[in-house]
């Protein structure tokens, strides 16, 4: 599975961006999908996750109420709608696919940079 994340960019504080993560190579419809982010010199942190069916979603406290994760299994794509962006949201965002097996995340996408100006 290859995960291609895109949609990052520069936005003013209070603005919005939508990240997309398109999977190729095989369907990820049976995988939980998630978004993580990582600042330079810091550990990668969890942002949001969605179950394989889309019926359950989970968020880090820092983004709850501002970010929404969704997926379209027909398009093999997961999205992260980011509203009310803050300068502290400025980091690289990564998507991930997890079969919920014993090894944790099975596949990582390359990162997409989000920069929020104050």
The first five atom37 places (N, CA, C, CB, O) and aatype in JSON, in Angstrom:
{
  "aatype": [20, 20, 20, 20, 20, 20, 20, 20, 20, 20, 20, 20, 20, 20, 20, 20, 20, 20, 20, 20, 20, 20, 20, 20, 20, 20, 20, 20, 20, 20, 20, 20, 20, 20, 20, 20, 20, 20, 20, 20, 20, 20, 20, 20, 20, 20, 20, 20, 20, 20, 20, 20, 20, 20, 20, 20, 20, 20, 20, 20, 20, 20, 20, 20, 20, 20, 20, 20, 20, 20, 20, 20, 20, 20, 20, 20, 20, 20, 20, 20, 20, 20, 20, 20, 20, 20, 20, 20, 20, 20, 20, 20, 20, 20, 20, 20, 20, 20, 20, 20, 20, 20, 20, 20, 20, 20, 20, 20, 20, 20, 20, 20, 20, 20, 20, 20, 20, 20],
  "atom_mask": [
    [1, 1, 1, 1, 1],
    [1, 1, 1, 1, 1],
    [1, 1, 1, 1, 1],
    [1, 1, 1, 1, 1],
    [1, 1, 1, 1, 1],
    [1, 1, 1, 1, 1],
    [1, 1, 1, 1, 1],
    [1, 1, 1, 1, 1],
    [1, 1, 1, 1, 1],
    [1, 1, 1, 1, 1],
    [1, 1, 1, 1, 1],
    [1, 1, 1, 1, 1],
    [1, 1, 1, 1, 1],
    [1, 1, 1, 1, 1],
    [1, 1, 1, 1, 1],
    [1, 1, 1, 1, 1],
    [1, 1, 1, 1, 1],
    [1, 1, 1, 1, 1],
    [1, 1, 1, 1, 1],
    [1, 1, 1, 1, 1],
    [1, 1, 1, 1, 1],
    [1, 1, 1, 1, 1],
    [1, 1, 1, 1, 1],
    [1, 1, 1, 1, 1],
    [1, 1, 1, 1, 1],
    [1, 1, 1, 1, 1],
    [1, 1, 1, 1, 1],
    [1, 1, 1, 1, 1],
    [1, 1, 1, 1, 1],
    [1, 1, 1, 1, 1],
    [1, 1, 1, 1, 1],
    [1, 1, 1, 1, 1],
    [1, 1, 1, 1, 1],
    [1, 1, 1, 1, 1],
    [1, 1, 1, 1, 1],
    [1, 1, 1, 1, 1],
    [1, 1, 1, 1, 1],
    [1, 1, 1, 1, 1],
    [1, 1, 1, 1, 1],
    [1, 1, 1, 1, 1],
    [1, 1, 1, 1, 1],
    [1, 1, 1, 1, 1],
    [1, 1, 1, 1, 1],
    [1, 1, 1, 1, 1],
    [1, 1, 1, 1, 1],
    [1, 1, 1, 1, 1],
    [1, 1, 1, 1, 1],
    [1, 1, 1, 1, 1],
    [1, 1, 1, 1, 1],
    [1, 1, 1, 1, 1],
    [1, 1, 1, 1, 1],
    [1, 1, 1, 1, 1],
    [1, 1, 1, 1, 1],
    [1, 1, 1, 1, 1],
    [1, 1, 1, 1, 1],
    [1, 1, 1, 1, 1],
    [1, 1, 1, 1, 1],
    [1, 1, 1, 1, 1],
    [1, 1, 1, 1, 1],
    [1, 1, 1, 1, 1],
    [1, 1, 1, 1, 1],
    [1, 1, 1, 1, 1],
    [1, 1, 1, 1, 1],
    [1, 1, 1, 1, 1],
    [1, 1, 1, 1, 1],
    [1, 1, 1, 1, 1],
    [1, 1, 1, 1, 1],
    [1, 1, 1, 1, 1],
    [1, 1, 1, 1, 1],
    [1, 1, 1, 1, 1],
    [1, 1, 1, 1, 1],
    [1, 1, 1, 1, 1],
    [1, 1, 1, 1, 1],
    [1, 1, 1, 1, 1],
    [1, 1, 1, 1, 1],
    [1, 1, 1, 1, 1],
    [1, 1, 1, 1, 1],
    [1, 1, 1, 1, 1],
    [1, 1, 1, 1, 1],
    [1, 1, 1, 1, 1],
    [1, 1, 1, 1, 1],
    [1, 1, 1, 1, 1],
    [1, 1, 1, 1, 1],
    [1, 1, 1, 1, 1],
    [1, 1, 1, 1, 1],
    [1, 1, 1, 1, 1],
    [1, 1, 1, 1, 1],
    [1, 1, 1, 1, 1],
    [1, 1, 1, 1, 1],
    [1, 1, 1, 1, 1],
    [1, 1, 1, 1, 1],
    [1, 1, 1, 1, 1],
    [1, 1, 1, 1, 1],
    [1, 1, 1, 1, 1],
    [1, 1, 1, 1, 1],
    [1, 1, 1, 1, 1],
    [1, 1, 1, 1, 1],
    [1, 1, 1, 1, 1],
    [1, 1, 1, 1, 1],
    [1, 1, 1, 1, 1],
    [1, 1, 1, 1, 1],
    [1, 1, 1, 1, 1],
    [1, 1, 1, 1, 1],
    [1, 1, 1, 1, 1],
    [1, 1, 1, 1, 1],
    [1, 1, 1, 1, 1],
    [1, 1, 1, 1, 1],
    [1, 1, 1, 1, 1],
    [1, 1, 1, 1, 1],
    [1, 1, 1, 1, 1],
    [1, 1, 1, 1, 1],
    [1, 1, 1, 1, 1],
    [1, 1, 1, 1, 1],
    [1, 1, 1, 1, 1],
    [1, 1, 1, 1, 1],
    [1, 1, 1, 1, 1],
    [1, 1, 1, 1, 1],
    [1, 1, 1, 1, 1]
  ],
  "atom_positions": [
    [[0.85, -1.19, 0.0], [0.0, 0.0, 0.0], [0.88, 1.24, 0.0], [-0.96, 0.01, 1.23], [1.82, 1.36, 0.79]],
    [[0.57, 2.15, -0.88], [1.24, 3.45, -0.88], [0.21, 4.51, -0.5], [1.9, 3.78, -2.29], [-0.9, 4.53, -1.02]],
    [[0.61, 5.38, 0.42], [-0.28, 6.45, 0.87], [0.31, 7.78, 0.41], [-0.47, 6.42, 2.41], [1.47, 8.08, 0.69]],
    [[-0.49, 8.56, -0.28], [-0.06, 9.86, -0.79], [-0.88, 10.93, -0.11], [-0.21, 9.94, -2.34], [-2.08, 11.05, -0.36]],
    [[-0.25, 11.71, 0.73], [-0.93, 12.8, 1.43], [-0.7, 14.1, 0.68], [-0.44, 12.91, 2.89], [0.4, 14.36, 0.18]],
    [[-1.72, 14.9, 0.61], [-1.58, 16.21, -0.05], [-2.64, 17.15, 0.51], [-1.72, 16.08, -1.59], [-3.54, 16.74, 1.24]],
    [[-2.51, 18.41, 0.15], [-3.47, 19.4, 0.6], [-2.91, 20.39, 1.61], [-4.64, 18.72, 1.19], [-3.58, 21.34, 2.0]],
    [[-1.68, 20.16, 2.04], [-1.07, 21.1, 2.97], [-0.77, 22.43, 2.28], [0.2, 20.51, 3.57], [-0.88, 22.55, 1.06]],
    [[-0.38, 23.39, 3.08], [-0.05, 24.69, 2.51], [0.03, 25.75, 3.58], [-1.07, 25.09, 1.48], [0.14, 25.45, 4.77]],
    [[-0.03, 26.98, 3.14], [0.05, 28.14, 4.02], [-1.33, 28.76, 4.18], [1.06, 29.19, 3.48], [-2.02, 29.01, 3.19]],
    [[-1.72, 28.99, 5.41], [-3.03, 29.58, 5.68], [-2.9, 30.51, 6.88], [-4.1, 28.48, 5.94], [-2.04, 30.31, 7.74]],
    [[-3.75, 31.5, 6.94], [-3.75, 32.4, 8.08], [-4.46, 31.77, 9.27], [-4.41, 33.74, 7.72], [-5.31, 30.9, 9.1]],
    [[-4.1, 32.2, 10.44], [-4.77, 31.72, 11.65], [-6.27, 31.95, 11.53], [-4.21, 32.42, 12.91], [-6.72, 33.0, 11.08]],
    [[-7.03, 30.95, 11.94], [-8.48, 31.0, 11.81], [-8.99, 30.42, 10.52], [-8.93, 32.39, 11.94], [-10.2, 30.22, 10.35]],
    [[-8.09, 30.14, 9.6], [-8.48, 29.6, 8.31], [-8.66, 28.09, 8.32], [-7.47, 29.97, 7.27], [-8.6, 27.45, 9.37]],
    [[-8.87, 27.55, 7.14], [-9.15, 26.12, 6.99], [-8.3, 25.5, 5.89], [-10.63, 25.9, 6.7], [-7.9, 26.17, 4.93]],
    [[-8.05, 24.23, 6.05], [-7.41, 23.42, 5.02], [-8.04, 22.04, 5.07], [-5.86, 23.35, 5.21], [-8.52, 21.6, 6.12]],
    [[-8.03, 21.36, 3.94], [-8.44, 19.96, 3.92], [-7.3, 19.12, 3.38], [-9.73, 19.77, 3.07], [-6.85, 19.29, 2.24]],
    [[-6.84, 18.21, 4.2], [-5.82, 17.26, 3.78], [-6.5, 16.02, 3.22], [-4.89, 16.89, 4.97], [-7.57, 15.61, 3.68]],
    [[-5.87, 15.44, 2.22], [-6.35, 14.19, 1.65], [-5.22, 13.17, 1.68], [-6.87, 14.4, 0.2], [-4.04, 13.53, 1.61]],
    [[-5.59, 11.92, 1.78], [-4.61, 10.84, 1.75], [-5.19, 9.76, 0.86], [-4.29, 10.29, 3.19], [-6.15, 9.08, 1.22]],
    [[-4.58, 9.6, -0.31], [-5.05, 8.62, -1.27], [-4.19, 7.37, -1.21], [-5.05, 9.2, -2.7], [-2.97, 7.44, -1.25]],
    [[-4.85, 6.24, -1.11], [-4.13, 4.97, -1.05], [-4.13, 4.31, -2.41], [-4.77, 4.03, 0.0], [-5.09, 4.41, -3.17]],
    [[-3.04, 3.64, -2.71], [-2.95, 2.88, -3.95], [-2.24, 1.56, -3.67], [-2.2, 3.7, -5.05], [-1.59, 1.4, -2.64]],
    [[-2.38, 0.65, -4.57], [-1.74, -0.65, -4.4], [-2.71, -1.72, -3.94], [-0.62, -0.54, -3.43], [-2.64, -2.86, -4.39]],
    [[-3.6, -1.34, -3.06], [-4.67, -2.22, -2.62], [-5.69, -1.38, -1.87], [-4.12, -3.38, -1.73], [-5.42, -0.24, -1.5]],
    [[-6.83, -1.94, -1.66], [-7.87, -1.22, -0.93], [-7.5, -1.11, 0.55], [-9.23, -1.91, -1.09], [-6.93, -2.03, 1.13]],
    [[-7.83, 0.03, 1.13], [-7.65, 0.2, 2.57], [-9.0, 0.23, 3.27], [-6.85, 1.49, 2.88], [-9.1, 0.7, 4.4]],
    [[-10.03, -0.27, 2.6], [-11.37, -0.2, 3.17], [-11.51, -1.01, 4.44], [-12.38, -0.67, 2.16], [-12.45, -0.8, 5.21]],
    [[-10.59, -1.94, 4.69], [-10.66, -2.74, 5.91], [-9.68, -2.23, 6.97], [-10.37, -4.21, 5.6], [-9.54, -2.84, 8.04]],
    [[-9.01, -1.14, 6.69], [-8.03, -0.57, 7.61], [-8.62, 0.61, 8.36], [-6.77, -0.13, 6.85], [-9.39, 1.4, 7.79]],
    [[-8.28, 0.74, 9.61], [-8.47, 2.02, 10.28], [-7.45, 2.99, 9.68], [-8.31, 1.89, 11.84], [-6.33, 2.6, 9.35]],
    [[-7.85, 4.22, 9.56], [-6.96, 5.23, 8.98], [-6.77, 6.35, 9.98], [-7.52, 5.77, 7.65], [-7.66, 6.64, 10.78]],
    [[-5.63, 6.98, 9.93], [-5.38, 8.03, 10.89], [-4.47, 9.12, 10.35], [-4.78, 7.45, 12.14], [-3.82, 8.98, 9.31]],
    [[-4.45, 10.2, 11.1], [-3.54, 11.31, 10.82], [-2.69, 11.55, 12.07], [-4.34, 12.61, 10.42], [-3.18, 11.52, 13.2]],
    [[-1.42, 11.78, 11.84], [-0.48, 12.12, 12.88], [0.26, 13.38, 12.44], [0.52, 10.93, 13.17], [0.19, 13.78, 11.27]],
    [[0.95, 13.99, 13.37], [1.74, 15.15, 13.0], [3.02, 15.17, 13.81], [0.94, 16.45, 13.21], [3.11, 14.6, 14.9]],
    [[4.0, 15.84, 13.25], [5.31, 15.85, 13.9], [6.0, 17.17, 13.66], [6.17, 14.7, 13.39], [6.17, 17.62, 12.52]],
    [[6.41, 17.79, 14.74], [7.19, 19.01, 14.68], [8.67, 18.63, 14.71], [6.83, 19.98, 15.84], [9.02, 17.57, 15.23]],
    [[9.53, 19.48, 14.18], [10.97, 19.19, 14.2], [11.47, 18.94, 15.62], [11.75, 20.35, 13.58], [11.21, 19.73, 16.53]],
    [[12.19, 17.86, 15.8], [12.76, 17.56, 17.09], [11.8, 16.98, 18.11], [13.34, 18.77, 17.64], [12.17, 16.75, 19.26]],
    [[10.57, 16.75, 17.68], [9.57, 16.19, 18.6], [9.06, 14.86, 18.08], [8.4, 17.17, 18.79], [9.23, 14.52, 16.91]],
    [[8.43, 14.11, 18.97], [7.86, 12.83, 18.57], [6.59, 13.04, 17.75], [7.56, 11.97, 19.8], [5.89, 14.04, 17.87]],
    [[6.34, 12.05, 16.9], [5.11, 12.1, 16.12], [3.94, 11.92, 17.08], [5.09, 11.02, 15.0], [3.97, 11.06, 17.96]],
    [[2.9, 12.73, 16.91], [1.75, 12.66, 17.8], [0.47, 12.37, 17.03], [1.61, 13.95, 18.58], [0.31, 12.74, 15.86]],
    [[-0.42, 11.71, 17.72], [-1.71, 11.36, 17.15], [-2.58, 12.59, 16.98], [-2.41, 10.33, 18.03], [-2.61, 13.46, 17.84]],
    [[-3.29, 12.65, 15.87], [-4.22, 13.74, 15.61], [-5.66, 13.24, 15.56], [-3.87, 14.45, 14.29], [-6.53, 13.72, 16.29]],
    [[-5.91, 12.26, 14.69], [-7.27, 11.75, 14.52], [-7.21, 10.38, 13.86], [-8.13, 12.72, 13.66], [-6.25, 10.03, 13.18]],
    [[-8.26, 9.59, 14.09], [-8.37, 8.27, 13.49], [-9.82, 7.97, 13.19], [-7.76, 7.19, 14.4], [-10.72, 8.52, 13.81]],
    [[-10.02, 7.09, 12.22], [-11.38, 6.71, 11.84], [-11.39, 5.21, 11.59], [-11.86, 7.5, 10.58], [-10.45, 4.65, 11.02]],
    [[-12.47, 4.58, 12.01], [-12.6, 3.14, 11.83], [-12.77, 2.79, 10.36], [-13.79, 2.6, 12.64], [-13.01, 3.67, 9.53]],
    [[-12.65, 1.52, 10.04], [-12.71, 1.09, 8.64], [-14.04, 1.46, 8.0], [-12.49, -0.41, 8.54], [-14.09, 1.76, 6.8]],
    [[-15.11, 1.44, 8.77], [-16.44, 1.74, 8.23], [-16.74, 3.22, 8.22], [-17.49, 1.02, 9.02], [-17.68, 3.67, 7.56]],
    [[-15.94, 3.97, 8.95], [-16.24, 5.39, 9.1], [-17.21, 5.67, 10.23], [-16.8, 5.94, 7.83], [-17.59, 6.82, 10.46]],
    [[-17.62, 4.62, 10.93], [-18.62, 4.79, 11.95], [-18.1, 5.37, 13.26], [-19.25, 3.51, 12.21], [-18.87, 5.88, 14.07]],
    [[-16.8, 5.27, 13.46], [-16.21, 5.79, 14.7], [-15.01, 6.67, 14.36], [-15.78, 4.63, 15.65], [-14.23, 6.37, 13.46]],
    [[-14.9, 7.75, 15.08], [-13.78, 8.67, 14.89], [-13.24, 9.08, 16.24], [-14.21, 9.92, 14.07], [-13.97, 9.15, 17.23]],
    [[-11.95, 9.35, 16.27], [-11.27, 9.67, 17.52], [-10.34, 10.86, 17.26], [-10.47, 8.44, 18.07], [-9.75, 10.98, 16.18]],
    [[-10.22, 11.72, 18.26], [-9.44, 12.93, 18.09], [-8.56, 13.2, 19.3], [-10.36, 14.12, 17.84], [-8.9, 12.87, 20.43]],
    [[-7.43, 13.81, 19.04], [-6.63, 14.35, 20.12], [-7.35, 15.54, 20.72], [-5.2, 14.75, 19.63], [-8.07, 16.25, 20.02]],
    [[-7.17, 15.75, 22.0], [-7.86, 16.87, 22.66], [-7.51, 18.2, 22.01], [-7.49, 16.91, 24.15], [-8.34, 19.11, 21.96]],
    [[-6.3, 18.31, 21.51], [-5.85, 19.58, 20.96], [-6.57, 19.97, 19.67], [-4.37, 19.52, 20.7], [-6.53, 21.13, 19.27]],
    [[-7.22, 19.02, 19.01], [-7.89, 19.32, 17.75], [-9.39, 19.07, 17.81], [-7.27, 18.51, 16.63], [-10.11, 19.38, 16.86]],
    [[-9.85, 18.51, 18.89], [-11.28, 18.17, 19.02], [-12.13, 19.42, 18.83], [-11.57, 17.52, 20.39], [-11.86, 20.46, 19.43]],
    [[-13.15, 19.31, 18.01], [-14.02, 20.43, 17.74], [-13.56, 21.32, 16.6], [-14.17, 21.25, 18.96], [-14.3, 22.17, 16.12]],
    [[-12.32, 21.12, 16.16], [-11.79, 21.93, 15.06], [-11.5, 21.09, 13.82], [-10.52, 22.65, 15.49], [-11.68, 21.55, 12.69]],
    [[-11.07, 19.87, 14.02], [-10.71, 18.97, 12.92], [-11.77, 17.88, 12.79], [-9.31, 18.34, 13.14], [-12.37, 17.45, 13.77]],
    [[-11.99, 17.45, 11.56], [-12.91, 16.35, 11.29], [-12.26, 15.37, 10.32], [-14.25, 16.87, 10.73], [-11.82, 15.76, 9.24]],
    [[-12.22, 14.11, 10.72], [-11.68, 13.07, 9.84], [-12.84, 12.36, 9.17], [-10.79, 12.07, 10.64], [-13.89, 12.13, 9.78]],
    [[-12.65, 12.01, 7.92], [-13.67, 11.28, 7.18], [-12.97, 10.4, 6.15], [-14.69, 12.25, 6.5], [-11.77, 10.53, 5.91]],
    [[-13.74, 9.52, 5.54], [-13.14, 8.64, 4.53], [-14.17, 8.32, 3.46], [-12.61, 7.35, 5.17], [-15.37, 8.35, 3.68]],
    [[-13.65, 8.01, 2.3], [-14.47, 7.56, 1.18], [-13.83, 6.27, 0.68], [-14.57, 8.66, 0.03], [-12.85, 6.29, -0.07]],
    [[-14.37, 5.16, 1.11], [-13.77, 3.87, 0.76], [-13.85, 3.59, -0.75], [-14.44, 2.75, 1.54], [-13.02, 2.86, -1.3]],
    [[-14.83, 4.14, -1.4], [-14.93, 3.95, -2.85], [-13.76, 4.62, -3.57], [-16.25, 4.51, -3.38], [-13.33, 4.18, -4.63]],
    [[-13.25, 5.69, -2.96], [-12.11, 6.41, -3.55], [-10.79, 6.04, -2.87], [-12.33, 7.92, -3.46], [-9.73, 6.55, -3.23]],
    [[-10.87, 5.15, -1.89], [-9.65, 4.73, -1.18], [-8.9, 5.93, -0.6], [-8.72, 3.96, -2.13], [-7.67, 6.0, -0.65]],
    [[-9.67, 6.85, -0.03], [-9.11, 8.13, 0.41], [-9.66, 8.49, 1.78], [-9.43, 9.24, -0.6], [-10.82, 8.24, 2.09]],
    [[-8.8, 9.09, 2.58], [-9.2, 9.62, 3.89], [-8.89, 11.11, 3.89], [-8.47, 8.89, 5.07], [-7.94, 11.56, 3.26]],
    [[-9.71, 11.86, 4.61], [-9.6, 13.31, 4.63], [-9.43, 13.81, 6.06], [-10.83, 13.95, 3.98], [-9.82, 13.14, 7.02]],
    [[-8.85, 14.98, 6.17], [-8.8, 15.68, 7.45], [-9.17, 17.14, 7.18], [-7.38, 15.56, 8.12], [-8.38, 17.91, 6.64]],
    [[-10.38, 17.49, 7.57], [-10.82, 18.88, 7.46], [-10.36, 19.62, 8.69], [-12.38, 18.97, 7.29], [-10.71, 19.26, 9.81]],
    [[-9.58, 20.65, 8.49], [-9.0, 21.4, 9.59], [-9.56, 22.83, 9.55], [-7.45, 21.4, 9.5], [-9.32, 23.58, 8.61]],
    [[-10.3, 23.18, 10.58], [-10.88, 24.52, 10.7], [-10.28, 25.23, 11.9], [-12.42, 24.43, 10.83], [-9.65, 24.62, 12.76]],
    [[-10.48, 26.54, 11.94], [-9.99, 27.34, 13.06], [-8.52, 27.05, 13.35], [-10.83, 27.09, 14.31], [-8.14, 26.84, 14.5]],
    [[-7.73, 27.04, 12.31], [-6.32, 26.68, 12.46], [-5.58, 27.69, 13.31], [-5.66, 26.55, 11.1], [-5.85, 28.89, 13.27]],
    [[-4.63, 27.18, 14.07], [-3.81, 27.98, 14.96], [-2.34, 27.87, 14.55], [-4.01, 27.55, 16.44], [-1.95, 26.89, 13.92]],
    [[-1.54, 28.84, 14.9], [-0.11, 28.74, 14.58], [0.53, 27.47, 15.11], [0.64, 29.95, 15.14], [1.45, 26.92, 14.48]],
    [[0.06, 26.99, 16.25], [0.64, 25.76, 16.81], [0.26, 24.51, 16.02], [0.2, 25.59, 18.23], [0.78, 23.43, 16.31]],
    [[-0.61, 24.63, 15.04], [-0.91, 23.51, 14.15], [0.12, 23.4, 13.02], [-2.32, 23.68, 13.56], [0.04, 22.52, 12.17]],
    [[1.07, 24.3, 13.03], [2.12, 24.31, 12.0], [3.09, 23.18, 12.23], [2.87, 25.66, 12.0], [3.96, 23.26, 13.1]],
    [[2.95, 22.12, 11.46], [3.82, 20.95, 11.54], [3.61, 20.16, 10.24], [3.5, 20.07, 12.82], [2.82, 20.54, 9.38]],
    [[4.33, 19.06, 10.13], [4.13, 18.12, 9.03], [3.1, 17.08, 9.45], [5.47, 17.44, 8.62], [3.19, 16.51, 10.54]],
    [[2.13, 16.84, 8.59], [1.06, 15.88, 8.85], [1.29, 14.61, 8.03], [-0.31, 16.5, 8.53], [1.65, 14.67, 6.85]],
    [[1.06, 13.48, 8.67], [1.24, 12.18, 8.04], [-0.05, 11.36, 8.15], [2.41, 11.42, 8.68], [-0.73, 11.4, 9.17]],
    [[-0.38, 10.63, 7.1], [-1.5, 9.71, 7.19], [-0.96, 8.3, 7.43], [-2.38, 9.77, 5.92], [0.2, 8.0, 7.14]],
    [[-1.82, 7.46, 7.94], [-1.41, 6.11, 8.29], [-2.57, 5.14, 8.12], [-0.88, 6.06, 9.73], [-3.74, 5.51, 8.24]],
    [[-2.22, 3.9, 7.84], [-3.21, 2.83, 7.73], [-2.86, 1.74, 8.72], [-3.27, 2.26, 6.27], [-1.7, 1.33, 8.83]],
    [[-3.85, 1.29, 9.44], [-3.64, 0.31, 10.5], [-4.66, -0.82, 10.36], [-3.75, 0.97, 11.9], [-5.87, -0.59, 10.42]],
    [[-4.14, -2.03, 10.18], [-5.03, -3.18, 10.06], [-5.56, -3.64, 11.41], [-4.32, -4.32, 9.38], [-6.33, -4.6, 11.49]],
    [[-5.13, -2.94, 12.48], [-5.53, -3.27, 13.85], [-4.98, -4.63, 14.27], [-7.06, -3.27, 13.98], [-5.55, -5.32, 15.12]],
    [[-3.86, -4.99, 13.67], [-3.17, -6.19, 14.1], [-2.24, -5.87, 15.26], [-2.38, -6.81, 12.94], [-2.42, -4.86, 15.95]],
    [[-1.27, -6.7, 15.48], [-0.41, -6.56, 16.65], [0.75, -5.59, 16.43], [0.13, -7.9, 17.04], [1.42, -5.22, 17.39]],
    [[0.98, -5.17, 15.2], [2.19, -4.4, 14.92], [1.95, -2.9, 14.88], [2.78, -4.84, 13.61], [2.89, -2.15, 14.61]],
    [[0.74, -2.44, 15.14], [0.48, -1.02, 15.07], [0.27, -0.57, 13.65], [1.6, -0.24, 15.7], [-0.3, -1.3, 12.84]],
    [[0.72, 0.63, 13.34], [0.53, 1.17, 12.0], [1.24, 0.31, 10.97], [1.03, 2.63, 11.92], [2.42, -0.02, 11.12]],
    [[0.51, -0.05, 9.93], [1.08, -0.88, 8.89], [1.77, -0.05, 7.8], [0.01, -1.74, 8.27], [2.81, -0.44, 7.28]],
    [[1.17, 1.08, 7.48], [1.69, 1.9, 6.39], [1.63, 3.37, 6.78], [0.9, 1.65, 5.09], [0.68, 3.85, 7.39]],
    [[2.69, 4.07, 6.39], [2.75, 5.52, 6.58], [2.81, 6.19, 5.22], [3.97, 5.93, 7.45], [3.41, 5.68, 4.28]],
    [[2.18, 7.36, 5.14], [2.34, 8.17, 3.95], [3.48, 9.15, 4.15], [1.04, 8.91, 3.61], [4.0, 9.3, 5.26]],
    [[3.87, 9.82, 3.08], [4.85, 10.88, 3.24], [4.13, 12.07, 3.85], [5.54, 11.26, 1.86], [2.9, 12.13, 3.8]],
    [[4.82, 12.98, 4.4], [4.21, 14.1, 5.1], [3.78, 15.21, 4.16], [5.14, 14.64, 6.12], [4.27, 15.33, 3.04]],
    [[2.86, 16.01, 4.66], [2.48, 17.23, 3.96], [2.55, 18.38, 4.98], [1.04, 17.11, 3.33], [2.02, 18.28, 6.08]],
    [[3.2, 19.44, 4.58], [3.46, 20.56, 5.5], [2.25, 21.48, 5.6], [4.69, 21.36, 5.03], [1.67, 21.89, 4.59]],
    [[1.88, 21.79, 6.81], [0.85, 22.79, 7.08], [1.5, 23.93, 7.84], [-0.35, 22.19, 7.89], [2.16, 23.72, 8.86]],
    [[1.33, 25.14, 7.34], [1.89, 26.32, 7.98], [0.78, 27.32, 8.23], [3.02, 26.94, 7.13], [0.1, 27.74, 7.3]],
    [[0.61, 27.69, 9.49], [-0.43, 28.63, 9.88], [0.24, 29.9, 10.36], [-1.36, 28.04, 10.98], [0.97, 29.89, 11.35]],
    [[-0.02, 30.99, 9.67], [0.59, 32.26, 10.03], [-0.31, 33.02, 11.0], [0.86, 33.11, 8.78], [-1.53, 32.95, 10.92]],
    [[0.33, 33.74, 11.9], [-0.45, 34.49, 12.9], [-0.76, 35.9, 12.41], [0.32, 34.55, 14.24], [-1.4, 36.67, 13.13]]
  ]
}
